[in-house]
Amino acid sequence: MARNTPALKHPSATSSGSVTSGSDYGIYRVKLDGRDVGTFDLLNPNVQPTPHKLGMHSLAAGPHPLRFECAGKAEKSKGYFFGFDVLTARVPVYARPANKDLRELQARPEPK
């Protein structure tokens, strides 16, 4: 039985990243396609990867520059270091209107 699942024209992805933080790391402004998506203060007493959410973005096919710009440092930071660990993008497998009842999308056994 085929279900009527709407196709994604421009998939949206929830993105997050992990950057290194430590006692000598700076504050960085993050831009995707030239738009601000967040500012991260990477000051931390221990050097460790730190997860940060970048939000939900709808991206068409093609390149999309992700830029980290140094915006300074916290007063207690000893430097401006930056370390990029990982970028994760999660794309939903289907889309539905906000008013669509999820029970209508469930597979039902075909009548005998």
N, C-alpha and C positions, 0 to 999 in steps of 0.2 A: 504494500500500500504506500503510495507516494504521499508525502506530506507537503503542504504548501508552506515552504520556509522562505521568507524574503531574502533576496540576494543582497550582499553588501556592495554598494557602488564605490564608496571610498571607505575602506575599513578603518575603524577607530581602534586605537591600541592604548592600553594603559601601560605607561612606561615608568620604570624605576631604575635607579642606578645605585651602585655602591662605590663610594670614594673613600680614600684613606683619610683618616683624621689623626691628629697628634698635637703635641705641645708646640710645634713650630710650623703649623699649617695656617693658611690664610682664609679669607672670606671670598667666596666666588659666586658671581652672578652667572646663571645658566640661561642660555638662549637656544631655542629651536626655531629654525627658519627666520632668525632675526627677532623673534618675539620672546620676551622674558617669561620663563617658566618657573623660576625660583631663585633664591639666594641661600647658599650654604655656608655657615660658619663652621669650619673644620677644626676648631680648637678642641682638643681632648687631651686629658693627662696621659693616656696611653695611645701608642700607635696601633690603629686597628681599622679594619674596613667598617664603614658606617652606611647603612641603607638610607636612601632619600627617594621620595616619590616625585615624579616629574609630571604626573597628571595624565588625563585622557586627551589624545590628539587624533584628528582625522587626517590621514596622509595619503595623497595620491601617489601613483607610481613615480619614481625618480628620486634624485638626491635630496636629502634634508639635513643641512648642516646643524650639528649640535656643538655649541661653543661654550666654553668655560672662561669667563673673564675675571681676573683678579680685581676685587673691589676693596682691597685693603686687608687688615688683620685686626683681630681682637687685641685689646691692650695687653693682655697676659700672654699672647702668642709670641714666640721667639722668632717667627719667620713667616714666609709666604708660600710654603710648600704646597703642592697639590699632587695627588695620586688618584688615578682613575682605575677602578677595578673591573666593573662589569656593567653592562646595559642590558636590561630585560624589557621586552615588549610583549604584552599578552593581547592577542587578537581574538575577539569572540567568534564562535563558529556560526552564529546566526544573529540576526537583529530582529527586534519586534517593536511595534509601537508601544508606548508607555501604557496605553489603555487596553492592550491585548491580554486576555486571560491566559496564563501559562497552561492551564488545563486543556485549552483548545489545541495546543501544540503537541500534546502527548499522543503517542501512537495508540490506536484503539484496535482491538481484534476485529477482523472482518467478520460480518455476519455469515452464518452458515446457511 
